[in-house]
């Protein structure tokens, strides 16, 4: 197996404030491929699967206790803001792959 090294650029985050506390949620281009694949498939999932994924994803970065206090519209808005921040940072838009860009 060939050896390689990977130099990571500065990580990009969506910074949000909830109840006067600041949280940083990493953007897609800094996530591991396994998690990124799940995010890219979210539009093809049932509403229940999408909601479960959002709870898990944001729970990892905000803490489950914070996510548990959000409403479902809050959670969806947070995901939309995260997606917008990804697009503005030049990352993948949700539901598309780099192979589909320019098609």
C-alpha positions as CSV (number, residue, x, y, z in Angstrom):
1,X,0.0,0.0,0.0
2,X,1.4,3.4,-0.9
3,X,2.2,5.8,1.8
4,X,0.9,9.4,1.7
5,X,0.6,12.4,3.8
6,X,-2.4,14.7,4.1
7,X,-2.1,18.4,5.0
8,X,-5.4,19.8,6.2
9,X,-6.2,23.4,5.5
10,X,-7.7,25.5,8.2
11,X,-11.0,24.0,9.2
12,X,-14.1,25.9,8.3
13,X,-17.1,26.1,10.7
14,X,-20.6,27.5,11.0
15,X,-20.5,29.4,14.2
16,X,-23.9,29.8,15.9
17,X,-25.1,31.1,19.2
18,X,-27.8,29.4,21.3
19,X,-28.8,30.7,24.7
20,X,-25.7,33.0,24.8
21,X,-23.3,30.1,24.2
22,X,-21.2,29.8,21.0
23,X,-20.9,26.6,19.0
24,X,-18.8,25.7,16.0
25,X,-20.2,23.1,13.6
26,X,-17.6,21.9,11.0
27,X,-18.5,22.4,7.3
28,X,-18.8,19.5,5.0
29,X,-15.3,19.8,3.4
30,X,-13.7,19.1,6.8
31,X,-15.8,16.1,7.7
32,X,-14.7,12.5,7.2
33,X,-16.0,10.8,4.1
34,X,-18.2,8.3,6.0
35,X,-20.2,11.2,7.6
36,X,-20.2,13.2,4.4
37,X,-21.8,10.3,2.5
38,X,-24.7,10.2,5.0
39,X,-25.2,13.9,4.6
40,X,-25.3,13.7,0.8
41,X,-28.0,11.0,1.0
42,X,-30.3,12.9,3.4
43,X,-32.7,14.1,0.7
44,X,-33.4,10.5,-0.3
45,X,-34.4,9.4,3.2
46,X,-37.8,9.3,4.9
47,X,-38.7,12.3,7.1
48,X,-38.1,10.1,10.2
49,X,-34.6,9.1,9.0
50,X,-33.8,12.7,8.2
51,X,-34.9,13.9,11.6
52,X,-32.9,11.1,13.4
53,X,-29.8,12.1,11.4
54,X,-30.2,15.8,12.3
55,X,-30.5,14.9,16.0
56,X,-27.4,12.8,15.8
57,X,-25.3,15.2,13.7
58,X,-26.0,18.3,15.6
59,X,-26.0,16.5,18.9
60,X,-22.3,15.6,18.2
61,X,-21.3,19.3,18.0
62,X,-23.9,21.1,20.2
63,X,-24.5,18.3,22.8
64,X,-27.6,16.2,23.0
65,X,-28.9,18.4,25.9
66,X,-28.9,21.5,23.6
67,X,-30.5,19.7,20.6
68,X,-33.2,18.2,22.9
69,X,-34.3,21.8,23.7
70,X,-34.7,22.8,20.0
71,X,-37.9,22.5,18.1
72,X,-38.1,20.6,14.9
73,X,-38.3,23.9,12.9
74,X,-35.2,25.1,14.7
75,X,-33.3,22.0,13.8
76,X,-34.3,22.2,10.2
77,X,-33.4,25.9,10.1
78,X,-30.0,25.0,11.6
79,X,-29.4,22.4,8.9
80,X,-30.4,24.9,6.2
81,X,-28.0,27.5,7.6
82,X,-25.2,24.8,7.7
83,X,-26.0,23.9,4.1
84,X,-25.8,27.6,3.0
85,X,-22.5,28.1,4.8
86,X,-21.1,25.0,3.0
87,X,-22.2,26.4,-0.4
88,X,-20.7,29.8,0.4
89,X,-17.5,28.2,1.5
90,X,-17.2,26.5,-1.9
91,X,-18.1,23.0,-0.5
92,X,-20.6,20.6,-1.9
93,X,-24.2,21.5,-1.9
94,X,-26.4,19.0,-0.1
95,X,-27.4,16.1,-2.3
96,X,-24.7,16.5,-5.0
97,X,-21.4,15.0,-5.5
98,X,-18.3,16.5,-7.1
99,X,-18.9,14.3,-10.1
100,X,-22.4,15.8,-10.7
101,X,-21.0,19.4,-10.7
102,X,-21.1,21.0,-14.1
103,X,-23.6,18.5,-15.5
